[in-house]
Amino acid sequence: MKRAFTQPTDRAIAFTGLKKRLAKAFYSDVHYGIMGKFLHRNLLWLRTADTTLTKTHPGPHDSQTEITPSWSWMAYEGSMEFMSIGFESVAWSNALRFRNTKELECHVREIKDCSIMREGDEYVLVNTQGNNGSSEASNNAQSSCIEDLDLYESRTPRSWLRFDTDTSDVESLKCVVIGREFGYYSNEYQQDCYILVVKPSNHSSGMFERVGAGSVGSRFISFDEPDIRASVI
């Protein structure tokens, strides 16, 4: 059974006592429902499939500084869940941290070589470049390390995004890589990357806001190009 507050804006007040206990128990900072010790996993929350979220409206006397940041689940009303990610299967980004209580320090990257198309309740990334030489070379290098490779099929991960609310102009979106999977059969072009989808903020120059999350093949992310050192608010 899921429960909810009559007034969604009361969540921050109700969470205050729990936040203090969690911070003490785990020796960790906690901001807006996100625990620093488990920062990466905590940020990978999702709108539950086939449901909608509504942006939590600030109170009439709240200033801009009191608005819940977009990276927190507390910024929305509705049903949410966390991504199901195995333990000891992901290399988490060491470039991601709290800058302060409102901002996430991170590296923002381009989404490239794909079309973003709606598929039911989500969006999928469709390759527009075909197989490239780098991917083929990487696969060849991998084959020299695995015996009886013909027993295994090369896996092409499904790349998907789930937006927190409906979004437009998907071609201009960027991403923050939270972590990259690793495994015996993974190579740099086949790795799943767990990401936040972001867009430039309308309120603060040089800042970004979260609009969704997803799992994207690393071939669709500009790791070979300069990233943007920025903040998500």
Secondary structure, DSSP 8 states (H G I E B T S, - for coil): -----SSGGGHHHHHHHHHHHHHHHHT--EETTEEGGGHHHHH-EEE-TT---EE----TT--GGGS--TTSGGGEES-EEE----TT-EEE-TT-EESSSS-EEEEEEEB-SEEEEEETTEEEEEESS-S-HHHHHHHHHHHTTSTTGGGS-------EEEESS--S-GGG-EEEEEEEE--TT--TTT-EEEEEEEEE-SSSTTEEEEEEEEEEEGGGB-TTS--EEEEE-
